[in-house]
């Protein structure tokens, strides 16, 4: 447990009981039952989503006009470029 800042005043047991009673009387702040606690699941994992694992990062140089044309299409330009390369590959195999 971290140390408390100097000058922190903790509630007495009587004050703590009053605080707990006030919290329990609030209908919007009722404690969860053990069944409800057991059913809780994280909405989403922490951090970045896991990648597909089927892509590799490379560094390539393209002509400026080609990159600008894809970027003009807005977000997702790298995916569209990947799709164009994939389409070329299927036509030339």
N, C-alpha and C positions, 0 to 999 in steps of 0.2 A: 504494500500500500504506500503511495507516495506521501511524503511529509507534507503537513499542512503549512500554509503560509503563517508567518508570525502574526498574531492578533486574531486568528480565526476563533470564533466562539461557537462551540458545539451546543446543540439543544440539550436540555436536561431530559431525563427519561419521561417526565410528565409532559414537557413540551413536545417531545417526539411522539408520545401517544396521541396528543391533540392533533398534530400534523397528520398522522396516519389515519385517525378517525375522520378528519376533514377530507382526505384524499379518497377514502372508501365511500364517503357519502356522495361523491360526485358520480352521477350515472354515466358520464362519458369516459370515466377513467377507472373502470372496474378491472380487477386483476384477472388474468387469463386462467382458465382451468387447466389442469395437467393434460387433458386431452387436446385442448386448443394449443398448448405449448408444444406438444408432440407433433401436431400437424403442421407447424410452421416450417416453411422452406424458404431459402433465399430467393428473391425475385430473379436475381441474375448473379452469376459468379463475379468475383472481383477481377479487375484488370481488363486487358484487351481480350476480345473474343478469340478463341482458338482458330488458327488458320486452317485451310483445307489440307495443307501439307503437300499439295500437288504443284506448288509454284516454287520457283527459285528466283532469288534476287540477282539481277545482273546489271552491269553498267554498259550502256550502249550510246552511240552518238547518231543522231538523226539530223537531217536537214531542217533548218529553222522553219521553213514554210510547212513542212509536214507536221511538226509538233504544234505549231500555231493553229493549223487547221483542226486538229483533234481538240486542242484546248478551247477553241471557239465554241465547241459543242457543250461546254460547261463541265460540271462535275462528272466524274466517271470516264474522263478522256483516256486514262490508262487502260481501263477495261475495254473500251471501244477499240483502242489500238491493239490490244491482245486479241480481240475478236477478229479484227481485220487480218492479223497475221495468221490466225487459226484458219480463217476462210481461205487465204492464199495457200496454206499448207494442204488443205483438203482438196483443192483444185489441182495441185501440182504433185500429187503422190501417185 
